[in-house]
Each structure stands twice: as C-alpha cells, then as structure tokens.
Amino acid sequence: MVTVQDVREMAGEETITMLTAYDTPTAEIVDEAGIDVVLVGDSVGNAVLGYDSTLPVTVDEMASHTGAVARGVEDALVVADLPFLSFGYDEATAVENAGRMLKEEGASAVKIESGEHTVALTETLTQVGIPVMAHLGLTPQHVNELGGYSRQGTSEEAAEEMLDLALAHEEAGAFSLVLEHVPANIAAAITEALSIPTIGIGAGPDTDGQVLVVNDAVGLSDWSPSFSKQFGDVRGEMERAVEDFRDAVESGEFPADEHSHVEENLDDVY
Ligand code: KIV
C-alpha cells in the first residue's frame, strides 16, 4: 500500500507515476500496472461528465467518483481533487468537504488548486489529518481569471511568485506539489528548492514525477493538450467494437447459438 509518507520520501530518490482515474475498472487497471498515485481529478468534468470546464463539478460528483476509484484500488495512493468553490472561502466548509473524501469515500489525501488563499488551509487540513497535495502553475479552476489555459510562470516575477508559493505550501505541510503547464526550467528550479516531491504535467522532465489525465494517456479523449502523449488508441478500439456489434446485430450474426438457450421442458407451452 503506497502511503503519503512513501510519496514524500520518493523526492529525489524514485520517479513517481501518477494517473487520473474516475471509475472502478480504470482504477483497477491503473493500480494493477503499479502506478504509485491515482488522482481522482476534477478533470472528470471534461473527461467523463461532458462539461466544457472543471467549474461545474460538484462535491457530490467528486465523492461518487472517488468512492468508485477507491473500490478499485488495492495498492496505489488515492488522492481526491477538491472541486471549484468547495474550498478557499470558508475553512469549515473546506475541512468538511475534504474530510468527506477520506471519511466516506476511501481517499487518503486531497489535492487543492493552490494560491495565497490555500496556505493556511493546507496547514489546517494537515493538522487535522487530511494530507494535502498542492497544485501550482496552470490551475484550471482559475480559467476565467487567467483568460484561458496558457502556460504559467513565464515571467521572472511570476516564476518567483510560484517558487514562494511552493515553499509556503511545503512549510504549511503539503506532502507533494503538482506543477501544471510551466516552463521546464522553472519546474526544475522549484523541484531543486523543495524537499517534498513535485509531480509535473507539461512541466518538463526534471520534476520528481509525472501525471497525465488517463483518457489522454490511453487515447480515449477526442482532444488532448500538446504536452500530453497518447500511449494507446482506446477510442479507436471502442469505435471498432461498437461498429462490429451494430453490424453483427443488423446481419443476424449475433446472438449466435452459443449466446442463446432453448429450454426443452417448455414443449407443452409452445
Ligand atoms: O484534475 C486533474 O486531472 C488534474 C491533473 C491534470 C493534475 O488536476
């Protein structure tokens, strides 16, 4: 069983692998492959629920998907994302929402899209026993403020601010930090400065680990960001299987004798 402590100790020692998952069968596949951390990302909004951003994702939806994932995982660390407006304005509500993911759904930690407003919250959650994975760089819940999903930390001032926030979250007790869509040299500098591990997505090769959205990694998404990589063609395979089913039903080839049962004792009835 991978623990928060194991992940913390992997910094600079072992490469951390993390993938998202949103349902039990995917979680089983990810876990059985030996992935260290399974993130129930609020990317469930785009990847699975058909929203065009992560903003509509609710605490109830995150709880339901976190439970489904936790039921499929035996070894990996399960981390649940806190969705938009479930934290950041009222500490009691944030603790309750985060606590629900551990207490009721089987996660072992939460991830929070971070900023100045989450330093104190990270400390509180850590103190009450809810481990926090921080997240800096592109934080998609801020899409309206950022004006899109562009690379972050591209000026000296922005990069320095990111480093300060990373150090503040480490100090507050975060056990790891996701760096999303930032220049590789900034990610490398932050990784060097921290003692907790960094996990990059679109952040170059020098972070302590790498994470991708599973739908992008397996080739299920109809679109994926340029920093992602498709390691399979699940969408193509599903399309082929669905078309084969349609053709087999229309031609009468399915169901065949081996898929059907005739009950001999019903001769008197029919
Ligand atoms: O929601 C998510 O899947 C994430 C990862 C991309 C890090 O935040």
Residues whose N, C-alpha, C, O or C-beta is under 5 A from the ligand:
A	BS01	KIV	T20 G41 D42 S43 V178
